[in-house]
Amino acid sequence: MEDVTGYIKRNTHFQHQDDNLFYRYEIIKNEHRGGYFAIIYLSDNRIHQGSKIPSWEITIPFMQLKSNYLPNARVECELHFNETHKIAVLQ
């Protein structure tokens, strides 16, 4: 099991062009191993007593990033989103 202790450094949001799905990448500084990792969430709407309640669902609980520099970690997340979106569109 990975040690996921760290501090949130940045939240980055991306949206699919084809629908209203939003993805949130939490970039976290890994205090024990150095570098960064990301937790990826997908926007979701829950129905409670007839009302839509926006929420976030974790889709990837741990994604180790290669970068040790925060701006590069953000770019790495953007590239991951673009690759994931391109694969989803092609299927």
N, C-alpha and C positions, 0 to 999 in steps of 0.2 A: 504494500500500500504506500502510495506517495505521501510525503509530508506536505500538506498544502497550507502551512502556516505562512502568512505574509501580510502585506499591507496593500490595499487597493490603491493603485496609482492613477488609473484612468478608466473611464467607461466610454466605449465607442459604440455608436448605433449605426446599423445599416438597414436598408429597406430593399426588398425584392421589387423589381419594376413591374412584375406581372400581377402582384397581389398586394394586400395590405399587411404582409408579414414583416415584422421588424425583428432584427437580431441584435442582441446586446453582448458585446465582448467586454468582460471585466478583466483588465490587465492587472496582474498582481505581482508584486516584487516577492520572489522566493527568498525568505530570510535564511534558510538553512543551506540551500544549494547554490544560491546566487542566480542571477538572471531573472527571467519572468515566466509566468504561465498565465493562461487565460481560462476563464469559465465562460461558456457560451450559453445564452438564454434565447428563447423564442417567445415572442409576444403571443398572448392567448387571451381569449375572452371567456370568462366563466359566467354562467347564468345562476343567479341567486335571487329567489323570490321574484322572478320575472325581469330582473334588471341585469344588464351586462356589466360585469366587473372586469376591468383590464388587469392582467396578471402576467407574470413571467414564469416560464417553465425551463428548467435546466435541460439542455440537449447534449452538451458535452461538459462533464464535471471537471475535467482536467486536460488541458492541452499545453504541453511544454513548448515554450517558444525558444528559438535558437538565439535570439538577440539578447545582449546584455545592456542595451541602450534603449530607453523608453520610446523615443520617436521611431526607431527601427522596429520595435515590438508592435507598435500601432500599425505600421506598414505591413508587417507580417500578418496581422489579423485581417487587414483589408484584403490582402492577397488570398488568404484562406477563404474569406467570404466570397470573393469573386470566383474562385475555383469551384467552390461548393455550389454557387448559384449557376454557373455555366453548366456543370454536370446535371443539375436538376432540370434546367431548361432543355438540354439535349435528350433527356429520357422521355 
